[in-house]
C-alpha cells in the first residue's frame, strides 16, 4: 500500500501521522488518509476537491502533475509526501 506522509509543520497543527492507505491514484490514497482525520482534507483540498495553491504533493519524489483530478497513479509501496508550497514575496 502507498505510504502518505505530511510535513512536520502540518503535523504540528493537525493529527497527521504517516499512514499506509489503499489506492491506485493520488486521490484515492489521500481520501483514505482523510478518513482518519477529516480536518486534514480541508487543509489539503479546496471546495472543488483540487489541491490548494499552497500545497504540493510528491509521489516517489516527483511532483504531482494533475492538481485538479489527482489522477496520478501510485503503486503499492509508493511514497506520497504532502507539504506546504513555498510562497511569499
Gaussian input, Z-matrix of N, CA and C with variables (Angstrom, degrees):
# hf/3-21g

backbone

0 1
 N
 C     1     B1
 C     2     B2     1     A1
 N     3     B3     2     A2     1     D1
 C     4     B4     3     A3     2     D2
 C     5     B5     4     A4     3     D3
 N     6     B6     5     A5     4     D4
 C     7     B7     6     A6     5     D5
 C     8     B8     7     A7     6     D6
 N     9     B9     8     A8     7     D7
 C    10    B10     9     A9     8     D8
 C    11    B11    10    A10     9     D9
 N    12    B12    11    A11    10    D10
 C    13    B13    12    A12    11    D11
 C    14    B14    13    A13    12    D12
 N    15    B15    14    A14    13    D13
 C    16    B16    15    A15    14    D14
 C    17    B17    16    A16    15    D15
 N    18    B18    17    A17    16    D16
 C    19    B19    18    A18    17    D17
 C    20    B20    19    A19    18    D18
 N    21    B21    20    A20    19    D19
 C    22    B22    21    A21    20    D20
 C    23    B23    22    A22    21    D21
 N    24    B24    23    A23    22    D22
 C    25    B25    24    A24    23    D23
 C    26    B26    25    A25    24    D24
 N    27    B27    26    A26    25    D25
 C    28    B28    27    A27    26    D26
 C    29    B29    28    A28    27    D27
 N    30    B30    29    A29    28    D28
 C    31    B31    30    A30    29    D29
 C    32    B32    31    A31    30    D30
 N    33    B33    32    A32    31    D31
 C    34    B34    33    A33    32    D32
 C    35    B35    34    A34    33    D33
 N    36    B36    35    A35    34    D34
 C    37    B37    36    A36    35    D35
 C    38    B38    37    A37    36    D36
 N    39    B39    38    A38    37    D37
 C    40    B40    39    A39    38    D38
 C    41    B41    40    A40    39    D39
 N    42    B42    41    A41    40    D40
 C    43    B43    42    A42    41    D41
 C    44    B44    43    A43    42    D42
 N    45    B45    44    A44    43    D43
 C    46    B46    45    A45    44    D44
 C    47    B47    46    A46    45    D45
 N    48    B48    47    A47    46    D46
 C    49    B49    48    A48    47    D47
 C    50    B50    49    A49    48    D48
 N    51    B51    50    A50    49    D49
 C    52    B52    51    A51    50    D50
 C    53    B53    52    A52    51    D51
 N    54    B54    53    A53    52    D52
 C    55    B55    54    A54    53    D53
 C    56    B56    55    A55    54    D54
 N    57    B57    56    A56    55    D55
 C    58    B58    57    A57    56    D56
 C    59    B59    58    A58    57    D57
 N    60    B60    59    A59    58    D58
 C    61    B61    60    A60    59    D59
 C    62    B62    61    A61    60    D60
 N    63    B63    62    A62    61    D61
 C    64    B64    63    A63    62    D62
 C    65    B65    64    A64    63    D63
 N    66    B66    65    A65    64    D64
 C    67    B67    66    A66    65    D65
 C    68    B68    67    A67    66    D66
 N    69    B69    68    A68    67    D67
 C    70    B70    69    A69    68    D68
 C    71    B71    70    A70    69    D69
 N    72    B72    71    A71    70    D70
 C    73    B73    72    A72    71    D71
 C    74    B74    73    A73    72    D72
 N    75    B75    74    A74    73    D73
 C    76    B76    75    A75    74    D74
 C    77    B77    76    A76    75    D75
 N    78    B78    77    A77    76    D76
 C    79    B79    78    A78    77    D77
 C    80    B80    79    A79    78    D78
 N    81    B81    80    A80    79    D79
 C    82    B82    81    A81    80    D80
 C    83    B83    82    A82    81    D81
 N    84    B84    83    A83    82    D82
 C    85    B85    84    A84    83    D83
 C    86    B86    85    A85    84    D84
 N    87    B87    86    A86    85    D85
 C    88    B88    87    A87    86    D86
 C    89    B89    88    A88    87    D87
 N    90    B90    89    A89    88    D88
 C    91    B91    90    A90    89    D89
 C    92    B92    91    A91    90    D90
 N    93    B93    92    A92    91    D91
 C    94    B94    93    A93    92    D92
 C    95    B95    94    A94    93    D93
 N    96    B96    95    A95    94    D94
 C    97    B97    96    A96    95    D95
 C    98    B98    97    A97    96    D96
 N    99    B99    98    A98    97    D97
 C   100   B100    99    A99    98    D98
 C   101   B101   100   A100    99    D99
 N   102   B102   101   A101   100   D100
 C   103   B103   102   A102   101   D101
 C   104   B104   103   A103   102   D102
 N   105   B105   104   A104   103   D103
 C   106   B106   105   A105   104   D104
 C   107   B107   106   A106   105   D105
 N   108   B108   107   A107   106   D106
 C   109   B109   108   A108   107   D107
 C   110   B110   109   A109   108   D108
 N   111   B111   110   A110   109   D109
 C   112   B112   111   A111   110   D110
 C   113   B113   112   A112   111   D111
 N   114   B114   113   A113   112   D112
 C   115   B115   114   A114   113   D113
 C   116   B116   115   A115   114   D114
 N   117   B117   116   A116   115   D115
 C   118   B118   117   A117   116   D116
 C   119   B119   118   A118   117   D117
 N   120   B120   119   A119   118   D118
 C   121   B121   120   A120   119   D119
 C   122   B122   121   A121   120   D120
 N   123   B123   122   A122   121   D121
 C   124   B124   123   A123   122   D122
 C   125   B125   124   A124   123   D123
 N   126   B126   125   A125   124   D124
 C   127   B127   126   A126   125   D125
 C   128   B128   127   A127   126   D126
 N   129   B129   128   A128   127   D127
 C   130   B130   129   A129   128   D128
 C   131   B131   130   A130   129   D129
 N   132   B132   131   A131   130   D130
 C   133   B133   132   A132   131   D131
 C   134   B134   133   A133   132   D132
 N   135   B135   134   A134   133   D133
 C   136   B136   135   A135   134   D134
 C   137   B137   136   A136   135   D135
 N   138   B138   137   A137   136   D136
 C   139   B139   138   A138   137   D137
 C   140   B140   139   A139   138   D138
 N   141   B141   140   A140   139   D139
 C   142   B142   141   A141   140   D140
 C   143   B143   142   A142   141   D141
 N   144   B144   143   A143   142   D142
 C   145   B145   144   A144   143   D143
 C   146   B146   145   A145   144   D144
 N   147   B147   146   A146   145   D145
 C   148   B148   147   A147   146   D146
 C   149   B149   148   A148   147   D147
 N   150   B150   149   A149   148   D148
 C   151   B151   150   A150   149   D149
 C   152   B152   151   A151   150   D150
 N   153   B153   152   A152   151   D151
 C   154   B154   153   A153   152   D152
 C   155   B155   154   A154   153   D153
 N   156   B156   155   A155   154   D154
 C   157   B157   156   A156   155   D155
 C   158   B158   157   A157   156   D156
 N   159   B159   158   A158   157   D157
 C   160   B160   159   A159   158   D158
 C   161   B161   160   A160   159   D159
 N   162   B162   161   A161   160   D160
 C   163   B163   162   A162   161   D161
 C   164   B164   163   A163   162   D162
 N   165   B165   164   A164   163   D163
 C   166   B166   165   A165   164   D164
 C   167   B167   166   A166   165   D165
 N   168   B168   167   A167   166   D166
 C   169   B169   168   A168   167   D167
 C   170   B170   169   A169   168   D168
 N   171   B171   170   A170   169   D169
 C   172   B172   171   A171   170   D170
 C   173   B173   172   A172   171   D171
 N   174   B174   173   A173   172   D172
 C   175   B175   174   A174   173   D173
 C   176   B176   175   A175   174   D174
 N   177   B177   176   A176   175   D175
 C   178   B178   177   A177   176   D176
 C   179   B179   178   A178   177   D177
 N   180   B180   179   A179   178   D178
 C   181   B181   180   A180   179   D179
 C   182   B182   181   A181   180   D180
 N   183   B183   182   A182   181   D181
 C   184   B184   183   A183   182   D182
 C   185   B185   184   A184   183   D183
 N   186   B186   185   A185   184   D184
 C   187   B187   186   A186   185   D185
 C   188   B188   187   A187   186   D186
 N   189   B189   188   A188   187   D187
 C   190   B190   189   A189   188   D188
 C   191   B191   190   A190   189   D189
 N   192   B192   191   A191   190   D190
 C   193   B193   192   A192   191   D191
 C   194   B194   193   A193   192   D192
 N   195   B195   194   A194   193   D193
 C   196   B196   195   A195   194   D194
 C   197   B197   196   A196   195   D195
 N   198   B198   197   A197   196   D196
 C   199   B199   198   A198   197   D197
 C   200   B200   199   A199   198   D198
 N   201   B201   200   A200   199   D199
 C   202   B202   201   A201   200   D200
 C   203   B203   202   A202   201   D201
 N   204   B204   203   A203   202   D202
 C   205   B205   204   A204   203   D203
 C   206   B206   205   A205   204   D204
 N   207   B207   206   A206   205   D205
 C   208   B208   207   A207   206   D206
 C   209   B209   208   A208   207   D207
 N   210   B210   209   A209   208   D208
 C   211   B211   210   A210   209   D209
 C   212   B212   211   A211   210   D210
 N   213   B213   212   A212   211   D211
 C   214   B214   213   A213   212   D212
 C   215   B215   214   A214   213   D213
 N   216   B216   215   A215   214   D214
 C   217   B217   216   A216   215   D215
 C   218   B218   217   A217   216   D216
 N   219   B219   218   A218   217   D217
 C   220   B220   219   A219   218   D218
 C   221   B221   220   A220   219   D219
 N   222   B222   221   A221   220   D220
 C   223   B223   222   A222   221   D221
 C   224   B224   223   A223   222   D222
 N   225   B225   224   A224   223   D223
 C   226   B226   225   A225   224   D224
 C   227   B227   226   A226   225   D225
 N   228   B228   227   A227   226   D226
 C   229   B229   228   A228   227   D227
 C   230   B230   229   A229   228   D228
 N   231   B231   230   A230   229   D229
 C   232   B232   231   A231   230   D230
 C   233   B233   232   A232   231   D231
 N   234   B234   233   A233   232   D232
 C   235   B235   234   A234   233   D233
 C   236   B236   235   A235   234   D234
 N   237   B237   236   A236   235   D235
 C   238   B238   237   A237   236   D236
 C   239   B239   238   A238   237   D237
 N   240   B240   239   A239   238   D238
 C   241   B241   240   A240   239   D239
 C   242   B242   241   A241   240   D240
 N   243   B243   242   A242   241   D241
 C   244   B244   243   A243   242   D242
 C   245   B245   244   A244   243   D243
 N   246   B246   245   A245   244   D244
 C   247   B247   246   A246   245   D245
 C   248   B248   247   A247   246   D246
 N   249   B249   248   A248   247   D247
 C   250   B250   249   A249   248   D248
 C   251   B251   250   A250   249   D249
 N   252   B252   251   A251   250   D250
 C   253   B253   252   A252   251   D251
 C   254   B254   253   A253   252   D252
 N   255   B255   254   A254   253   D253
 C   256   B256   255   A255   254   D254
 C   257   B257   256   A256   255   D255
 N   258   B258   257   A257   256   D256
 C   259   B259   258   A258   257   D257
 C   260   B260   259   A259   258   D258
 N   261   B261   260   A260   259   D259
 C   262   B262   261   A261   260   D260
 C   263   B263   262   A262   261   D261
 N   264   B264   263   A263   262   D262
 C   265   B265   264   A264   263   D263
 C   266   B266   265   A265   264   D264

   B1=1.4596
   B2=1.5287
   B3=1.3391
   B4=1.4657
   B5=1.5274
   B6=1.3303
   B7=1.4603
   B8=1.5232
   B9=1.3359
   B10=1.4635
   B11=1.5230
   B12=1.3398
   B13=1.4608
   B14=1.5272
   B15=1.3135
   B16=1.4620
   B17=1.5218
   B18=1.3341
   B19=1.4610
   B20=1.5233
   B21=1.3246
   B22=1.4661
   B23=1.5251
   B24=1.3195
   B25=1.4673
   B26=1.5192
   B27=1.3029
   B28=1.4646
   B29=1.5205
   B30=1.3226
   B31=1.4671
   B32=1.5212
   B33=1.3267
   B34=1.4704
   B35=1.5254
   B36=1.3193
   B37=1.4637
   B38=1.5260
   B39=1.3095
   B40=1.4653
   B41=1.5215
   B42=1.3117
   B43=1.4552
   B44=1.5229
   B45=1.3249
   B46=1.4629
   B47=1.5275
   B48=1.3282
   B49=1.4639
   B50=1.5308
   B51=1.3197
   B52=1.4646
   B53=1.5247
   B54=1.3343
   B55=1.4621
   B56=1.5184
   B57=1.3265
   B58=1.4592
   B59=1.5147
   B60=1.3302
   B61=1.4632
   B62=1.5265
   B63=1.3350
   B64=1.4601
   B65=1.5234
   B66=1.3058
   B67=1.4565
   B68=1.5094
   B69=1.3313
   B70=1.4574
   B71=1.5121
   B72=1.3508
   B73=1.4615
   B74=1.5248
   B75=1.3229
   B76=1.4608
   B77=1.5225
   B78=1.3398
   B79=1.4683
   B80=1.5235
   B81=1.3200
   B82=1.4685
   B83=1.5257
   B84=1.3178
   B85=1.4649
   B86=1.5287
   B87=1.3359
   B88=1.4646
   B89=1.5216
   B90=1.3253
   B91=1.4710
   B92=1.5252
   B93=1.3274
   B94=1.4695
   B95=1.5296
   B96=1.3280
   B97=1.4708
   B98=1.5245
   B99=1.3288
   B100=1.4636
   B101=1.5250
   B102=1.3225
   B103=1.4711
   B104=1.5248
   B105=1.3093
   B106=1.4581
   B107=1.5186
   B108=1.3262
   B109=1.4616
   B110=1.5288
   B111=1.3283
   B112=1.4692
   B113=1.5314
   B114=1.3324
   B115=1.4739
   B116=1.5262
   B117=1.2965
   B118=1.4535
   B119=1.5270
   B120=1.3145
   B121=1.4684
   B122=1.5201
   B123=1.3206
   B124=1.4552
   B125=1.5176
   B126=1.3042
   B127=1.4574
   B128=1.5291
   B129=1.3243
   B130=1.4613
   B131=1.5287
   B132=1.3441
   B133=1.4683
   B134=1.5207
   B135=1.3391
   B136=1.4645
   B137=1.5305
   B138=1.3292
   B139=1.4684
   B140=1.5261
   B141=1.3288
   B142=1.4631
   B143=1.5324
   B144=1.3259
   B145=1.4571
   B146=1.5192
   B147=1.3374
   B148=1.4641
   B149=1.5246
   B150=1.3228
   B151=1.4662
   B152=1.5155
   B153=1.3104
   B154=1.4671
   B155=1.5275
   B156=1.3271
   B157=1.4662
   B158=1.5230
   B159=1.3205
   B160=1.4655
   B161=1.5254
   B162=1.3279
   B163=1.4638
   B164=1.5299
   B165=1.3151
   B166=1.4632
   B167=1.5249
   B168=1.3246
   B169=1.4596
   B170=1.5274
   B171=1.3190
   B172=1.4573
   B173=1.5235
   B174=1.3334
   B175=1.4642
   B176=1.5194
   B177=1.3068
   B178=1.4628
   B179=1.5287
   B180=1.3309
   B181=1.4571
   B182=1.5169
   B183=1.3315
   B184=1.4695
   B185=1.5275
   B186=1.3240
   B187=1.4601
   B188=1.5226
   B189=1.3320
   B190=1.4622
   B191=1.5269
   B192=1.3136
   B193=1.4625
   B194=1.5236
   B195=1.3237
   B196=1.4695
   B197=1.5261
   B198=1.3308
   B199=1.4682
   B200=1.5301
   B201=1.3238
   B202=1.4657
   B203=1.5275
   B204=1.3193
   B205=1.4597
   B206=1.5171
   B207=1.3381
   B208=1.4727
   B209=1.5258
   B210=1.3421
   B211=1.4574
   B212=1.5280
   B213=1.3309
   B214=1.4603
   B215=1.5277
   B216=1.3385
   B217=1.4670
   B218=1.5257
   B219=1.3174
   B220=1.4601
   B221=1.5206
   B222=1.3188
   B223=1.4587
   B224=1.5194
   B225=1.3172
   B226=1.4603
   B227=1.5341
   B228=1.2944
   B229=1.4531
   B230=1.5213
   B231=1.3400
   B232=1.4689
   B233=1.5190
   B234=1.3244
   B235=1.4555
   B236=1.5172
   B237=1.3235
   B238=1.4656
   B239=1.5172
   B240=1.3350
   B241=1.4611
   B242=1.5218
   B243=1.3268
   B244=1.4651
   B245=1.5229
   B246=1.3356
   B247=1.4606
   B248=1.5204
   B249=1.3154
   B250=1.4498
   B251=1.5202
   B252=1.3314
   B253=1.4588
   B254=1.5230
   B255=1.3113
   B256=1.4585
   B257=1.5185
   B258=1.3048
   B259=1.4605
   B260=1.5141
   B261=1.2805
   B262=1.4584
   B263=1.5104
   B264=1.3095
   B265=1.4585
   B266=1.4863
   A1=109.11
   A2=116.73
   A3=119.63
   A4=111.10
   A5=115.54
   A6=121.98
   A7=108.17
   A8=117.17
   A9=122.86
   A10=108.23
   A11=116.14
   A12=121.32
   A13=109.23
   A14=115.21
   A15=122.54
   A16=108.83
   A17=117.16
   A18=121.06
   A19=110.97
   A20=114.85
   A21=120.74
   A22=111.37
   A23=117.36
   A24=120.66
   A25=110.40
   A26=117.19
   A27=121.32
   A28=110.73
   A29=117.27
   A30=120.59
   A31=112.06
   A32=117.63
   A33=120.08
   A34=111.54
   A35=117.06
   A36=121.41
   A37=113.46
   A38=116.64
   A39=121.46
   A40=109.34
   A41=115.86
   A42=120.42
   A43=107.41
   A44=116.66
   A45=120.36
   A46=110.54
   A47=117.14
   A48=118.95
   A49=110.55
   A50=117.97
   A51=119.76
   A52=109.44
   A53=115.95
   A54=119.39
   A55=110.67
   A56=116.30
   A57=120.90
   A58=106.67
   A59=116.01
   A60=120.54
   A61=109.83
   A62=117.12
   A63=119.43
   A64=110.12
   A65=116.33
   A66=120.25
   A67=112.46
   A68=115.02
   A69=121.77
   A70=113.08
   A71=116.29
   A72=121.50
   A73=108.50
   A74=115.40
   A75=119.44
   A76=109.93
   A77=117.56
   A78=120.14
   A79=111.28
   A80=117.76
   A81=120.60
   A82=111.25
   A83=116.67
   A84=120.17
   A85=111.08
   A86=117.23
   A87=119.42
   A88=111.19
   A89=117.37
   A90=119.87
   A91=110.36
   A92=117.39
   A93=120.33
   A94=110.15
   A95=117.48
   A96=120.64
   A97=110.74
   A98=117.56
   A99=121.43
   A100=112.11
   A101=118.02
   A102=120.19
   A103=110.89
   A104=117.01
   A105=120.65
   A106=113.37
   A107=117.89
   A108=122.25
   A109=109.56
   A110=118.00
   A111=121.55
   A112=113.98
   A113=119.16
   A114=120.70
   A115=111.14
   A116=116.20
   A117=121.25
   A118=111.49
   A119=116.76
   A120=121.45
   A121=111.00
   A122=117.31
   A123=121.71
   A124=113.49
   A125=117.37
   A126=120.42
   A127=110.54
   A128=117.07
   A129=121.88
   A130=112.31
   A131=117.30
   A132=121.54
   A133=111.21
   A134=116.04
   A135=120.04
   A136=109.69
   A137=117.02
   A138=121.37
   A139=113.24
   A140=117.56
   A141=121.40
   A142=112.10
   A143=116.85
   A144=120.61
   A145=114.32
   A146=117.45
   A147=121.85
   A148=109.31
   A149=115.66
   A150=118.84
   A151=109.64
   A152=115.96
   A153=119.79
   A154=108.92
   A155=115.06
   A156=120.34
   A157=112.62
   A158=117.40
   A159=120.09
   A160=113.40
   A161=117.59
   A162=121.56
   A163=109.53
   A164=116.00
   A165=122.16
   A166=107.97
   A167=116.20
   A168=121.68
   A169=107.91
   A170=115.02
   A171=121.88
   A172=108.86
   A173=116.12
   A174=121.94
   A175=106.74
   A176=115.86
   A177=121.89
   A178=111.16
   A179=116.38
   A180=122.20
   A181=115.73
   A182=118.50
   A183=121.95
   A184=109.83
   A185=115.95
   A186=121.47
   A187=110.51
   A188=116.97
   A189=122.31
   A190=108.87
   A191=116.57
   A192=122.09
   A193=111.21
   A194=117.63
   A195=122.31
   A196=110.11
   A197=116.71
   A198=121.54
   A199=111.83
   A200=118.17
   A201=121.11
   A202=111.67
   A203=117.27
   A204=121.01
   A205=114.33
   A206=115.92
   A207=121.60
   A208=111.69
   A209=115.39
   A210=121.15
   A211=113.15
   A212=118.07
   A213=119.95
   A214=108.41
   A215=117.61
   A216=119.53
   A217=112.37
   A218=115.12
   A219=122.41
   A220=107.83
   A221=115.46
   A222=121.18
   A223=109.44
   A224=117.23
   A225=118.09
   A226=107.28
   A227=117.05
   A228=120.84
   A229=114.68
   A230=117.52
   A231=119.69
   A232=110.31
   A233=115.67
   A234=121.65
   A235=109.33
   A236=116.78
   A237=122.65
   A238=106.39
   A239=116.30
   A240=120.67
   A241=109.00
   A242=116.38
   A243=122.74
   A244=107.77
   A245=116.00
   A246=119.84
   A247=110.87
   A248=115.27
   A249=121.27
   A250=107.80
   A251=115.43
   A252=119.65
   A253=108.77
   A254=116.48
   A255=120.51
   A256=109.29
   A257=116.14
   A258=120.45
   A259=108.44
   A260=114.48
   A261=118.89
   A262=110.62
   A263=115.00
   A264=116.32
   A265=111.75
   D1=147.25
   D2=175.24
   D3=-62.85
   D4=149.94
   D5=176.82
   D6=-109.01
   D7=118.88
   D8=178.50
   D9=-97.92
   D10=126.54
   D11=176.87
   D12=-125.61
   D13=153.16
   D14=-179.25
   D15=-124.10
   D16=150.23
   D17=-179.36
   D18=-62.76
   D19=157.75
   D20=179.29
   D21=-60.51
   D22=-35.83
   D23=179.02
   D24=-59.87
   D25=-45.38
   D26=178.86
   D27=-66.26
   D28=-40.46
   D29=-179.25
   D30=-65.57
   D31=-24.06
   D32=176.94
   D33=-68.38
   D34=-29.86
   D35=-175.75
   D36=-98.32
   D37=-27.35
   D38=-178.03
   D39=-135.28
   D40=151.78
   D41=175.17
   D42=-73.95
   D43=102.29
   D44=-175.25
   D45=-138.95
   D46=65.30
   D47=178.76
   D48=-70.78
   D49=157.77
   D50=173.88
   D51=-56.14
   D52=144.73
   D53=-177.65
   D54=-144.10
   D55=131.07
   D56=169.38
   D57=-82.34
   D58=126.05
   D59=-173.69
   D60=-134.20
   D61=155.10
   D62=174.17
   D63=-77.07
   D64=158.94
   D65=174.23
   D66=147.03
   D67=145.38
   D68=177.76
   D69=-106.97
   D70=-7.61
   D71=176.67
   D72=-132.04
   D73=166.60
   D74=177.10
   D75=-59.10
   D76=-44.07
   D77=-179.33
   D78=-59.09
   D79=-48.13
   D80=-178.93
   D81=-60.33
   D82=-42.29
   D83=-179.43
   D84=-67.41
   D85=-43.79
   D86=179.44
   D87=-64.97
   D88=-43.40
   D89=179.69
   D90=-59.91
   D91=-38.11
   D92=177.09
   D93=-64.76
   D94=-39.60
   D95=178.12
   D96=-66.79
   D97=-36.97
   D98=-178.84
   D99=-67.90
   D100=-25.23
   D101=179.73
   D102=-59.34
   D103=-31.10
   D104=178.18
   D105=-80.18
   D106=-16.08
   D107=-179.49
   D108=-156.84
   D109=87.78
   D110=-177.22
   D111=-58.19
   D112=-29.49
   D113=178.84
   D114=-63.19
   D115=-29.15
   D116=179.85
   D117=-61.91
   D118=-38.03
   D119=-179.73
   D120=-57.11
   D121=-44.83
   D122=-179.02
   D123=-65.65
   D124=-24.37
   D125=177.29
   D126=-79.81
   D127=-39.12
   D128=-173.70
   D129=-85.97
   D130=-39.94
   D131=-175.48
   D132=-114.13
   D133=149.51
   D134=175.89
   D135=-85.81
   D136=-173.60
   D137=-176.62
   D138=-65.19
   D139=-21.49
   D140=178.53
   D141=-93.99
   D142=3.92
   D143=178.29
   D144=82.51
   D145=13.10
   D146=177.53
   D147=-94.37
   D148=157.78
   D149=175.58
   D150=-61.35
   D151=135.96
   D152=174.91
   D153=-66.35
   D154=153.73
   D155=-176.37
   D156=-61.40
   D157=-29.87
   D158=-177.05
   D159=-89.40
   D160=8.44
   D161=-177.64
   D162=-116.99
   D163=136.71
   D164=174.12
   D165=-121.40
   D166=141.66
   D167=178.40
   D168=-125.15
   D169=133.69
   D170=178.38
   D171=-119.01
   D172=139.97
   D173=173.73
   D174=-117.72
   D175=118.56
   D176=-178.63
   D177=50.52
   D178=39.94
   D179=176.35
   D180=86.28
   D181=-5.77
   D182=-179.40
   D183=-105.14
   D184=134.53
   D185=179.38
   D186=-62.90
   D187=135.26
   D188=178.05
   D189=-62.49
   D190=132.18
   D191=-177.99
   D192=-86.83
   D193=-44.05
   D194=-175.37
   D195=-88.82
   D196=86.21
   D197=-178.06
   D198=-74.05
   D199=-19.98
   D200=-178.78
   D201=-89.08
   D202=-54.82
   D203=-176.67
   D204=-89.41
   D205=-18.87
   D206=-178.27
   D207=53.99
   D208=39.02
   D209=-176.25
   D210=-89.72
   D211=3.94
   D212=177.65
   D213=-55.68
   D214=134.50
   D215=-177.77
   D216=-74.67
   D217=149.96
   D218=171.14
   D219=-127.78
   D220=153.68
   D221=-179.48
   D222=-113.86
   D223=162.98
   D224=170.39
   D225=-57.85
   D226=131.84
   D227=-178.28
   D228=90.31
   D229=-5.50
   D230=176.91
   D231=-64.65
   D232=149.35
   D233=172.56
   D234=-104.30
   D235=123.64
   D236=178.14
   D237=-112.71
   D238=117.70
   D239=-176.85
   D240=-115.00
   D241=124.40
   D242=-179.62
   D243=-106.51
   D244=126.73
   D245=-178.78
   D246=-143.42
   D247=163.72
   D248=175.53
   D249=-79.64
   D250=132.44
   D251=175.87
   D252=-75.29
   D253=147.89
   D254=176.82
   D255=-73.92
   D256=137.26
   D257=177.91
   D258=-150.36
   D259=174.50
   D260=178.59
   D261=125.73
   D262=-173.40
   D263=-177.90
   D264=-159.68

